[in-house]
Amino acid sequence: MALWKRYNVAAISKLRSCYVKCMKLFFGYSKYHRVTSMLIELGLPSFDTLIINSRVRLSHQQCQATQNGYINRIFGHICRLSV
């Protein structure tokens, strides 16, 4: 999660744009095709969904990996819900 905090909005925006351009190129869509309809047709997640899912998985792994008993008791139910 800390890795993603180092990037500014412009860098994330460029990465999102690259994701969309690559999907259109790989699957033969024109550059004017609507992104949402393309992703729905292909059954692929949006860039934002990928980022959110990665953050949730990382948080879950960190919760499971902690050896701190207090953290386990306090945040254990939250970690189980975030899966």
PyMOL commands that place a pseudoatom at each C-alpha (Angstrom):
pseudoatom trace, name=CA, resn=MET, resi=1, chain=A, elem=C, hetatm=0, pos=[0.000, 0.000, 0.000]
pseudoatom trace, name=CA, resn=ALA, resi=2, chain=A, elem=C, hetatm=0, pos=[2.822, 2.405, 0.789]
pseudoatom trace, name=CA, resn=LEU, resi=3, chain=A, elem=C, hetatm=0, pos=[4.183, 1.879, -2.710]
pseudoatom trace, name=CA, resn=TRP, resi=4, chain=A, elem=C, hetatm=0, pos=[1.069, 3.432, -4.258]
pseudoatom trace, name=CA, resn=LYS, resi=5, chain=A, elem=C, hetatm=0, pos=[1.208, 6.417, -1.919]
pseudoatom trace, name=CA, resn=ARG, resi=6, chain=A, elem=C, hetatm=0, pos=[4.477, 7.534, -3.488]
pseudoatom trace, name=CA, resn=TYR, resi=7, chain=A, elem=C, hetatm=0, pos=[2.933, 8.210, -6.870]
pseudoatom trace, name=CA, resn=ASN, resi=8, chain=A, elem=C, hetatm=0, pos=[1.243, 11.499, -7.580]
pseudoatom trace, name=CA, resn=VAL, resi=9, chain=A, elem=C, hetatm=0, pos=[-2.071, 11.938, -9.366]
pseudoatom trace, name=CA, resn=ALA, resi=10, chain=A, elem=C, hetatm=0, pos=[-0.400, 12.673, -12.718]
pseudoatom trace, name=CA, resn=ALA, resi=11, chain=A, elem=C, hetatm=0, pos=[1.604, 9.424, -12.634]
pseudoatom trace, name=CA, resn=ILE, resi=12, chain=A, elem=C, hetatm=0, pos=[-1.487, 7.340, -11.784]
pseudoatom trace, name=CA, resn=SER, resi=13, chain=A, elem=C, hetatm=0, pos=[-3.422, 9.101, -14.528]
pseudoatom trace, name=CA, resn=LYS, resi=14, chain=A, elem=C, hetatm=0, pos=[-0.721, 8.254, -17.084]
pseudoatom trace, name=CA, resn=LEU, resi=15, chain=A, elem=C, hetatm=0, pos=[-0.707, 4.631, -15.945]
pseudoatom trace, name=CA, resn=ARG, resi=16, chain=A, elem=C, hetatm=0, pos=[-4.536, 4.501, -16.252]
pseudoatom trace, name=CA, resn=SER, resi=17, chain=A, elem=C, hetatm=0, pos=[-4.311, 5.963, -19.757]
pseudoatom trace, name=CA, resn=CYS, resi=18, chain=A, elem=C, hetatm=0, pos=[-1.676, 3.400, -20.742]
pseudoatom trace, name=CA, resn=TYR, resi=19, chain=A, elem=C, hetatm=0, pos=[-3.884, 0.570, -19.436]
pseudoatom trace, name=CA, resn=VAL, resi=20, chain=A, elem=C, hetatm=0, pos=[-6.803, 1.753, -21.581]
pseudoatom trace, name=CA, resn=LYS, resi=21, chain=A, elem=C, hetatm=0, pos=[-4.658, 2.299, -24.691]
pseudoatom trace, name=CA, resn=CYS, resi=22, chain=A, elem=C, hetatm=0, pos=[-3.116, -1.163, -24.371]
pseudoatom trace, name=CA, resn=MET, resi=23, chain=A, elem=C, hetatm=0, pos=[-6.518, -2.827, -23.980]
pseudoatom trace, name=CA, resn=LYS, resi=24, chain=A, elem=C, hetatm=0, pos=[-7.802, -1.065, -27.094]
pseudoatom trace, name=CA, resn=LEU, resi=25, chain=A, elem=C, hetatm=0, pos=[-4.688, -1.970, -29.067]
pseudoatom trace, name=CA, resn=PHE, resi=26, chain=A, elem=C, hetatm=0, pos=[-4.601, -5.624, -27.967]
pseudoatom trace, name=CA, resn=PHE, resi=27, chain=A, elem=C, hetatm=0, pos=[-8.280, -6.232, -28.647]
pseudoatom trace, name=CA, resn=GLY, resi=28, chain=A, elem=C, hetatm=0, pos=[-8.627, -4.171, -31.830]
pseudoatom trace, name=CA, resn=TYR, resi=29, chain=A, elem=C, hetatm=0, pos=[-10.865, -1.360, -30.606]
pseudoatom trace, name=CA, resn=SER, resi=30, chain=A, elem=C, hetatm=0, pos=[-10.623, 2.109, -32.107]
pseudoatom trace, name=CA, resn=LYS, resi=31, chain=A, elem=C, hetatm=0, pos=[-9.249, 4.901, -29.968]
pseudoatom trace, name=CA, resn=TYR, resi=32, chain=A, elem=C, hetatm=0, pos=[-12.723, 6.490, -29.993]
pseudoatom trace, name=CA, resn=HIS, resi=33, chain=A, elem=C, hetatm=0, pos=[-14.509, 3.431, -28.575]
pseudoatom trace, name=CA, resn=ARG, resi=34, chain=A, elem=C, hetatm=0, pos=[-16.018, 4.012, -25.127]
pseudoatom trace, name=CA, resn=VAL, resi=35, chain=A, elem=C, hetatm=0, pos=[-13.862, 2.547, -22.379]
pseudoatom trace, name=CA, resn=THR, resi=36, chain=A, elem=C, hetatm=0, pos=[-16.705, 1.347, -20.178]
pseudoatom trace, name=CA, resn=SER, resi=37, chain=A, elem=C, hetatm=0, pos=[-18.461, -0.545, -22.953]
pseudoatom trace, name=CA, resn=MET, resi=38, chain=A, elem=C, hetatm=0, pos=[-15.160, -2.080, -24.094]
pseudoatom trace, name=CA, resn=LEU, resi=39, chain=A, elem=C, hetatm=0, pos=[-14.345, -3.355, -20.599]
pseudoatom trace, name=CA, resn=ILE, resi=40, chain=A, elem=C, hetatm=0, pos=[-17.864, -4.737, -20.163]
pseudoatom trace, name=CA, resn=GLU, resi=41, chain=A, elem=C, hetatm=0, pos=[-17.706, -6.513, -23.538]
pseudoatom trace, name=CA, resn=LEU, resi=42, chain=A, elem=C, hetatm=0, pos=[-14.326, -8.017, -22.660]
pseudoatom trace, name=CA, resn=GLY, resi=43, chain=A, elem=C, hetatm=0, pos=[-15.248, -8.809, -19.069]
pseudoatom trace, name=CA, resn=LEU, resi=44, chain=A, elem=C, hetatm=0, pos=[-12.176, -6.998, -17.773]
pseudoatom trace, name=CA, resn=PRO, resi=45, chain=A, elem=C, hetatm=0, pos=[-11.864, -4.810, -14.686]
pseudoatom trace, name=CA, resn=SER, resi=46, chain=A, elem=C, hetatm=0, pos=[-11.222, -1.086, -14.904]
pseudoatom trace, name=CA, resn=PHE, resi=47, chain=A, elem=C, hetatm=0, pos=[-7.849, 0.290, -13.858]
pseudoatom trace, name=CA, resn=ASP, resi=48, chain=A, elem=C, hetatm=0, pos=[-9.348, 1.723, -10.672]
pseudoatom trace, name=CA, resn=THR, resi=49, chain=A, elem=C, hetatm=0, pos=[-10.834, -1.664, -9.776]
pseudoatom trace, name=CA, resn=LEU, resi=50, chain=A, elem=C, hetatm=0, pos=[-7.430, -3.296, -10.200]
pseudoatom trace, name=CA, resn=ILE, resi=51, chain=A, elem=C, hetatm=0, pos=[-5.805, -0.750, -7.906]
pseudoatom trace, name=CA, resn=ILE, resi=52, chain=A, elem=C, hetatm=0, pos=[-8.504, -1.035, -5.235]
pseudoatom trace, name=CA, resn=ASN, resi=53, chain=A, elem=C, hetatm=0, pos=[-8.397, -4.845, -5.295]
pseudoatom trace, name=CA, resn=SER, resi=54, chain=A, elem=C, hetatm=0, pos=[-4.605, -4.789, -4.992]
pseudoatom trace, name=CA, resn=ARG, resi=55, chain=A, elem=C, hetatm=0, pos=[-4.799, -2.490, -1.975]
pseudoatom trace, name=CA, resn=VAL, resi=56, chain=A, elem=C, hetatm=0, pos=[-7.418, -4.682, -0.294]
pseudoatom trace, name=CA, resn=ARG, resi=57, chain=A, elem=C, hetatm=0, pos=[-5.381, -7.849, -0.891]
pseudoatom trace, name=CA, resn=LEU, resi=58, chain=A, elem=C, hetatm=0, pos=[-2.240, -6.211, 0.455]
pseudoatom trace, name=CA, resn=SER, resi=59, chain=A, elem=C, hetatm=0, pos=[-4.059, -4.967, 3.569]
pseudoatom trace, name=CA, resn=HIS, resi=60, chain=A, elem=C, hetatm=0, pos=[-5.495, -8.429, 4.117]
pseudoatom trace, name=CA, resn=GLN, resi=61, chain=A, elem=C, hetatm=0, pos=[-2.065, -10.045, 3.778]
pseudoatom trace, name=CA, resn=GLN, resi=62, chain=A, elem=C, hetatm=0, pos=[-0.596, -7.550, 6.243]
pseudoatom trace, name=CA, resn=CYS, resi=63, chain=A, elem=C, hetatm=0, pos=[-3.368, -8.314, 8.740]
pseudoatom trace, name=CA, resn=GLN, resi=64, chain=A, elem=C, hetatm=0, pos=[-2.744, -12.035, 8.444]
pseudoatom trace, name=CA, resn=ALA, resi=65, chain=A, elem=C, hetatm=0, pos=[1.039, -11.666, 8.704]
pseudoatom trace, name=CA, resn=THR, resi=66, chain=A, elem=C, hetatm=0, pos=[1.134, -9.642, 11.912]
pseudoatom trace, name=CA, resn=GLN, resi=67, chain=A, elem=C, hetatm=0, pos=[2.313, -11.377, 15.065]
pseudoatom trace, name=CA, resn=ASN, resi=68, chain=A, elem=C, hetatm=0, pos=[0.986, -8.619, 17.313]
pseudoatom trace, name=CA, resn=GLY, resi=69, chain=A, elem=C, hetatm=0, pos=[-1.818, -10.047, 19.460]
pseudoatom trace, name=CA, resn=TYR, resi=70, chain=A, elem=C, hetatm=0, pos=[-3.403, -6.653, 20.064]
pseudoatom trace, name=CA, resn=ILE, resi=71, chain=A, elem=C, hetatm=0, pos=[-3.587, -5.920, 16.340]
pseudoatom trace, name=CA, resn=ASN, resi=72, chain=A, elem=C, hetatm=0, pos=[-5.086, -9.351, 15.711]
pseudoatom trace, name=CA, resn=ARG, resi=73, chain=A, elem=C, hetatm=0, pos=[-7.811, -8.797, 18.329]
pseudoatom trace, name=CA, resn=ILE, resi=74, chain=A, elem=C, hetatm=0, pos=[-8.619, -5.227, 17.354]
pseudoatom trace, name=CA, resn=PHE, resi=75, chain=A, elem=C, hetatm=0, pos=[-8.465, -5.516, 13.584]
pseudoatom trace, name=CA, resn=GLY, resi=76, chain=A, elem=C, hetatm=0, pos=[-9.053, -9.237, 13.068]
pseudoatom trace, name=CA, resn=HIS, resi=77, chain=A, elem=C, hetatm=0, pos=[-12.731, -8.861, 12.239]
pseudoatom trace, name=CA, resn=ILE, resi=78, chain=A, elem=C, hetatm=0, pos=[-11.990, -6.023, 9.802]
pseudoatom trace, name=CA, resn=CYS, resi=79, chain=A, elem=C, hetatm=0, pos=[-9.380, -8.105, 7.999]
pseudoatom trace, name=CA, resn=ARG, resi=80, chain=A, elem=C, hetatm=0, pos=[-11.793, -11.027, 7.669]
pseudoatom trace, name=CA, resn=LEU, resi=81, chain=A, elem=C, hetatm=0, pos=[-14.478, -8.722, 6.215]
pseudoatom trace, name=CA, resn=SER, resi=82, chain=A, elem=C, hetatm=0, pos=[-12.176, -7.121, 3.636]
pseudoatom trace, name=CA, resn=VAL, resi=83, chain=A, elem=C, hetatm=0, pos=[-11.649, -10.329, 1.659]
for i in range(1, 83): cmd.bond("trace and resi %d" % i, "trace and resi %d" % (i + 1))
show_as sticks, trace
zoom trace
